[in-house]
């Protein structure tokens, strides 16, 4: 049994120049790479041959870096990864050339744990085969990296049937389009919908397919026979590859070709994921910067809509942060499944999303927000609150709308409302809340009536404050006030009359009613 490992050249191509550059490669990049390992310069244990060593803490100019290069070369490591952080690499290159070791330079902003996970995921795309690793079949060898449609066509030409490549959400990522290939109605609908039709999902999700390392024959009544093979990177499932074949085709005849195609598809999907993650990081960083300061905002995809979400309330701060992080991941994945690119960032346990803007996209934004809330409720086991703003065309508008969205979410929390709300529908409540917050914070804006009423109620156990505020909120309607308080209308009249006598309140004056409403509301919090 031999392991079909990817080469250092493939690894560098998949990681991309933004993540890793080649400092030197004295023996080229064609040799295979093993698992990524942390290099502990204080541990004398031998280096694993072909290992990808991550030199955490090693930097150009350090004597221990030269020692590490010599030790890695002596152990026949595939390469050593360092972070130059802009320092000169001349001495590193000279030492590595002398020792005969390949050295890679990772991006400074990429955390080591993430780099290790990324390398481990890429390097787990190897598959175990019997005997020597066969070269790629001619059609597959010519497929450009990252072109899944070209891979689907090359695979179809090799096995003689229509091919489709799908992700784990059953979305059709690519399909073959060779002339003369036979297809059925399910494939037609799948291509039109860009996903597996609902009635075909049970066959697409057969456990036999997803647990197998080999192509599995699937026969659905009324459809042509298909061979299905899961695309994996080690234990991680990236998607699946399906080929339409004639009834008499033996899966064993296609196994070698489909396994090669699945191996290539894994590399392509990992590269596409890397590009998607890089773009996602760019969008997220641009949104995070813009929310803090419109002056420093760059790279925003405008026009757009701002969607602000507050997760279910949790008593423990750590749990709130974990919930927020989970909600961010859920939102990004939901956006990809919905077919839109979102920017997402967390601030003070709240999630902010920037959705594609424009009049045609408004309905799409509302539908997406509703679906995201449904997913969040099911995943977090509790209802979230969300506010969707109007169209944003400048960074300054984004900052202003973020403040409005925060105020709206606070209002929804205070009133116990969950679900999706339109920001424009809450403008009055936001303005009034800001005014009452200002009244609460500045004593010179208060007459002192609310403090006197509260002190009296606390001493005597009365409810004048609650009765007055309910009366004012009911616009002076005695019947509505009595119904809200669950008392008789005469009781309300008696309390109002007595309050007037005790505190000198003239409820017939509009100015008095407004000032009292503001103060009582501010005192209530």
N, C-alpha and C positions, 0 to 999 in steps of 0.2 A: 504493500500500500504506500503510495507517495502522495504528498499534499501539493496541489496545484496552487502555489502562492503567486501573488502579484509581485511585480518587480518594483524596484525603487523608482524607476521612470514612471510607472503607472501611478505609484503613490504620490509622487510630486505633481503629476498632472491632475490627479483627483483633488489634492489639497489646494492646488492653485497658487499662483504667485503671491496672492494676498496673504496666504497662510504660511507658505514655506518657500524659500529660495535656495538654490544649490550654491553653497560656498565653494566646494570643490568635490570632484569625484574622480580620483586617480585611476580607478579601474572601471569607469563608466557607470551607467545606471541600469544595466540589464540584469543584475543579480537579484534573486528573490529576497523578500523581506519577511522576517518573522514577527513575533508579537512585540508591541511597544513595552519597554521596561524603564523604570526610573533608575537613573545611575546614581548610586550612593558612593561618593568618592572616599568615604571613610570605611567602607565595607570591602575587605580584600577578596570576597567571593568571586569566582571566575565569571566572566561575561558569557552569556548564552550565545552560541554561534548564530549569525543572521539576525540577531535582535536589533530592534530600532531603539536606541538608547536616548532617553530624554534627560538632558543635562541641566536639571533645575539648579539655578544659582550660579552656573558657569558663565563667565563673561570674558570677552577678549581682554588680553593683558594679564590674566591670572595665570600663575604658575601651575595651579592645580588643573587648569583647563588643558594645558599641554600634557600633563601627566594622564589626564582622563583620555585624551586622544590616543596616546601610546597604549594605554591599557585596553581601550576598545578595539584598536587595531590588532593587538596581540590575541584577543579573544574572538577575532573574526566577526565582529559585529557588522551589520549591514550598513549602519550609518549612526552618526551622533547628531542630535538636534540641540541647538543652543538658541539664545536670543541675544543678538548683538546690540539691540536698542540704539542703532545708529553709530556704534563705535567702529573703528577701522578693523577690517578682517584680514589684513595682510599677514600678521603673525599667525593667526589661526590657519589661514590657507597654507602657509609655509610648513607648519607643523603637521597638518593633515596630509599634504602631498608627500612629505618625507615618510610618514608612517603608513601611507597607503590606505587612508580611511576617508569615506565620504562624509561630508558635514553639511547639514541643512541649517538654515537660519529662519526661525519662526517669527511671526509678527509679534511685536511687543505687547499689543493690546489683547492678544488671544490668551486667556488664562491657561495655565499648564493642565489642570484637570480636564478642560474642554478639549484641548489638543490631544491629550491621551485618549479620551473617549472617541474623538473623531478618527484618530489613527487606528484604534482598536476596531471600530466599526468597519472601516475600509479594509483593513487587513483580514477581517473575518469573512471576506467574500470568497475565500478559497474553498474548494470542494474536494473531498477525498475520492480519488479514482484508483482503479486497479492498473498497475503497470505505469509506464512512462506517460507523462502528460501529453496528450495529442495536440498537434498544432491546430489553430482555428481553421475551419473549413473556408474555402475561398470566398464565398459570398459574405461571411461574417468578418473576415479579416479586413475587408475594405470599408467597414462601417465607420463613419466619422464619430468621434467621441461626443456623446450628448444628443445624438440624433436618433431618437427612439423610432421614428417613422422609417428611417433607413434600416434600422435593425429589424423592424417588423417585416419589411419587404425582403431583406436578405434571408430571414428565417423562413418566410413563406416560400421563397425560391428553393431553399434547401430541402424542406420537408414536403413541398407540394400541396400546401393548404393555406387558407386564409388565416392570418395571425392577428391577435389582439393582445395588447399589453395593458394591464390594469394596476391601479394602486390598491392599498388596503381598504379604501372606502368604496371600492368597486367602480371607480371612475375610469373610463377608457382613456388612457394616456396617449396611445398610438395604435394604429392598425395598418395592415398591409393594403396596398391598392394595385396589385399586379393585374394586368389584363387577363381575363379568362378564368379567374379563380371563382370557384363555386361558393355561394353563401346562402344563408336561409333568412327567414323573416326576423328571427331573434337578433341576428347580427346586424341587420339593417336598422332595427329599432335601437339597438345598443349604440350604433355609430351616430344616429340622429340625436339620441338623448345624451350621448357621451357618458353613459353609465349602464350597468347591467339592468335590464328591465326587471321590474318587481316580480313578475311571474316566473322569471328564470333564476332568481336569487337562490332558492333552495338547492338547485343543482350546482350553482356556482360555489355554494358554501359547504358542499359535502365534506365531512370530516376526513374521508379517505384521501381527498385531494390535498387538504391543508396539512395533514400529518405525514404525507409521503415525501420521500426524497426523489422519487422517480415520476415520470409522466403517468397520469391516471386517465383511463378511458371513461368518458361520461356520455351516456346516451339518454337524451330527454325525448319523450314521445313527441313526434311532429317536427323535431329538429334534426339537423345533421349531427353526426357523432363528433365529439370534441376530445382533444387531449389537453389536460390541464396540468401545469407544473408551477409550483410556488417559487417565487424569486426571493432568495434569502441572502443576507449578509451574516454568516454564522448563524446564531440562533434568532436573529432579528428578521422578521418577515417584512419585505419591502413592497410586495405586490404579487402578481401572478401573470403567467403567460399561457394563452389558449390558442389552439390551432384547430381549424375545422378540417376534418379528414373524411375519406370515404369509409363506409362501414367495414370493409374487409382489411383496413390497415391495422397492422400489429404495432402496438405502442413500442415494443422493443426495437422495431426498425427505426424509430425516430428518437430513441433515448439519447444517444450521443449528441446529436445535433441540437436537441432541445435543451440539454444540460449546458452545452456551450452557449447557446443563446441566452439562457437564464443567467449564467455567470456574467456575460457581457451586460445584460439588462441591469443586473445588480450594480455594476460599476457605473452605468449611465444614470441610474436612479440616485445613487449616492452623489454623483456630481451635480445632478439637477437639484438635489436637496441642499448641497453646499451653496449653490448659487441662490436658491430660494432663501436659505438661512442668512446669507450675506445681505441680500436685498431687504429681508425682514429686519435685520439688525440696523441697516441704514435708515429704514423708515421709522423704526422705534426710536433711534437716537435723535432723529430730526424732530419728532413729535415731543420727546422729553425736553429737548433744548427750547423748543418754541413755547411750550407751556410755562417754562420758567422765565423766559425773556423774549419778547418779540424782536428786540434789536439784534439778537444773535441767532435768529431763526434762519436756517438754510436747508435746502433739500426737501421742503414740504411738498407733497403732492396735492396741490390746490387747483380748482375748488374742491371742497370736501365738506362732510358733515361730521360734527363731533358727537360721539355717543359716550356718555359717562355712566358708569355702573357702580353701585355699591353692593358688595356681597352681603349675605345674611349676617346679622349682627352676632358676634361672638364675644364672650366675656373676656377671653384671654388674648392679649395682644399678639403673641406668637402665632396663635391659631388664625387670627385675622390676616396676618402676613402670608401664611401658608395658603389660606383660602384665596387671597388676592393673586398669588403666583399661579395657582391652579386655574383661576378664572382667566388669567392672561393667556396661558397655553391653550385653554379651551376656545378662547375667542379667535386666536390665530388659526387654529385648526378648522374652526367653524367657517372662517372666512375663505380658506382654501377650498373647503368642501362646497361652499356656496358659489365659488368662482370669482371672488373679489379679493383684491389685495388690501389689507388693512394695516395701519400703523397702530401699535399698542404700547402703553406704558402705565406703570403703577405710581401712584403718589398718595401717601397717607391712607393706605388701604383701599383706595378707589382706583378703578380701572378707566382709562381714557382711550377711546378708539377713534381713529380718523378713517372715515369711510369715503369711497369715491363719491364726488359731488356732481351736481347738475340736475336739471329738472327730471330727465328720464330716470335718474338714479334714486330720486326721493322715495318712490314706492319700494324700490329694491332695498333701500336702507331700513325702511320701516319693517319689511318682511324679515330681513336678516336680524334686526334687533329682537323681534319677537321670537324667532327661532333660537337665538342665542340665550335668551332668558329661559326658554323652555329647557334647553340643554343644561343650563346652569342650575336650574331648580332640581332637575333629576340627578345631576352629578353631586351637587353640594347639599342636597336634601333640605333645601330651604329656599324661599322666594327671594329674589334680588330686586333691587330698584334700578331703574335706568331712565335717563333723560336724553332725548334726541333733539339737538339744536337745529337752527336754520343753516342755510348755505354760507360757508366761510370762503372768502376770497383772498384775505391777507392775514399775515401772522398776528397783527394787532387785533383783528376780529376774533382770532382763535383764543388769545389771552382773555379778552373780554367775555367771550362765551364760556370759557372754562370757569370763570368766577360766577357767572349766572348759573351754570350747571351745578356747581358746588352748592350754591344757595338753594337751588331747586331740590337737590338730593337731601339736604338738611331738612327742608320743609316736608318732603315726603316721609322722612324718618319720624319727624315729630308728629305727623298726622297718622302714622301707621299705614301709609299707602305703599303697596308694592306693585311691581309690573312696570310697563313702559309708559312714560308720559312725554308729551311734546313740550319743549321749552317755551314756545310762544304761548301755550295755554296756561302757563304758570307765571307770566310776567307780573300780574297784579300781586299775587302772593309773595313773589320775590321782593318786590319793591316794599310792600308793607312789612315783611320780615326784616328787611334792612333798616327800615325806619324804627321799628320796635327794638331792634338790637342796639341802635344808636341811643334811643331813649334809655334803655337799661344801662348803658355804659356811661352816660353823661348826666349827672344829677341836675345840672342847670336846665335840662330840657324837661324836667318833671315838676309838677305842682306839689307833690308829696301826698296826694290823695290816696294813691294805691298803698303806700306804706302805712298810712293811718288806718285804712280799712283792714289791711292784713293784720296789723297789731291788735285791733279790736276783735277781729274774728278769732285770733289765737288765744286771746284772754278769755273771751266769753263763749267760745265754741259756736259762734254764729257762722252764717254762710252768705254774708252781704256781698263779699267780693265775687264769689262764684255766681250769685244771682244777678249782679249788675253786669258782669261780663257776658253771661248767657243772654240777658235782655238786649244788650248792645249788639251782639252778634246776630240776634234775631230781628234787627232793625226796629226795635221797640214793639214787637208783636207779643202781647201778653199771652195769647193762647199758645203760640209756638214756644215761648219761654217756659210756660207751665208744663207743656208736654215733654220738653227736654229734661226738666228738673224732676219730673214725676210728682208734681204737687198741684194743688188746686190753684186756679187763676187768682182767687182772692188772697191766697198766701203770697203770690208774687206781688200783687198790688200792695199788700201790707209791708212786705220787706222793702220795696222801693220807696214807699212813703217814709218808713222809719229810717232808711239810709239817708234820705234827704234831710231829715231832722238831725240825725247824728253828725253828719259830715258836711252839711251845708251844700248839698249837691242840687243844682237846678237842671234836671234832665230835659227841660224844655229848651235849653240853649244848645245849638249845634256844636259850638266851640267846646262846651263842657263835655258833651258826649264824645267828641273826637279825642280830646286830651285824656279823658278817663279810659276810653278803650285802649289807647296806646299804652298808658301806664299799667293798666291791669294785664294786658297781653305781655308786656315786657316783664312784669313781675312773675308771670306764670312760667316764663322761660321757654 
